[in-house]
Amino acid sequence: MTERVVATAAALALIRQLEKKHGPLMFHQSGGCCDGSSPMCYPEGDLLVGDQDVLLGHIGGVPFYMMRSQFDYWKHTQLIIDVVDGRGGMFSLEGVEGKRFLTRSRAFTPEETAQLQP
């Protein structure tokens, strides 16, 4: 089955590091407000998700959400969560680590699109 969201080895390592410090985590892909369009990492439950959020999948066992309106725009792409040096979003946990999560993307092939969960 094709996954809507995946993570690089560097992102998975940072997730594990943050889990050790903060416990269970969650991600929400920012829609471009305060922190641009960064993937935001929070302690699980710190951001309330609702009917307007879509669970895209899990990276490193951590749930990854996106607003439904944004998902409608990006549903043809796979999100690839990576990490780079630099200041993260002011609300995202990785900021104090001198790292920031970054979303890369690629369009699904027709074969992958056929395998996606609705």
Buried (B, 14 or more C-beta within 10 A) or exposed (E): EBBBBBBBEBBBBBBEBBBEEBEEBBBBBBEEEEBEEBBBBBBEEBBEBEEEBBBBBBBBEBBBBBBEEBBEEBBEBBBBBBBEEEEBBEBBBBBEBEBBBBBEEEEBEEEBEEEBEE
